[in-house]
């Protein structure tokens, strides 16, 4: 356990950089060409650049950051990206007026999201992945937005990394490599999320590096079928699809292909 006080008396600016990065996976079974097309259309509608911008804007508000600039892009045939520059304090022009857009003003405070929808005709598995990075410097913390981000996506699997980089000095000149207590990312998750997901931690405390993997505890086939109901499937087909989906979940969770 760290013995840092709730607030450090610093000499000047807090130079610590706090980075939260995670992959969110949503898995679906869409076996026919029509189902695969509908799935991609659904993802493009639910997670287009406008929707992602709205999510990231709320993240900036949650962590208490000021938005400096937004760049966003939808892609053909699928996917979207949004990059948002943020600052701890509003940025002023030399004439004292607030800046409306400061491109590249900060290279360490930003929020980004990139989406990767994909389908495959071989086994009917369709996967939507969102890569999200929230990097802040100063006292604002990306961990405040963790629960909101998980709840904003249909998350079957969440792989999260949190790291504090650099150092800052207190008024006596002592270097501090972290300014808050943390033993696990799980400490910052809501009770509902902790009850919903199975979790695994790999933490390197000496490096201020924290890693948590999560997957849903309850498997309900109807939540994974796109354009179909489990009750309408023959028993053998239902078992086969369940096995395919559960295998996909385990492979993504562990980050490697399972051996037959």
ABEGO torsion letter per residue (X at the ends): XBABBABBBBBEBBABBBBBBBBBBBBBBBABAAAAAAAAAAAAAAABAAAAAAAAAAAAAAAGBBBABBBBBBBOABEBBBBBBBBABBBBBAAGBBBABBBGABAABBBBBBBBBBBBAAAGBBBBBBBBBBBBBEABBAAAAAAAAAAABBBABBBBBBBBBEBBBBAAGBBBABABBBABAAAABBAAAAAABBBBBBBBAAAGBBBBBBBBABBBAAAABBGBBAAABBAAAAAAAAAAAAAAAAAAAAGBBBBX
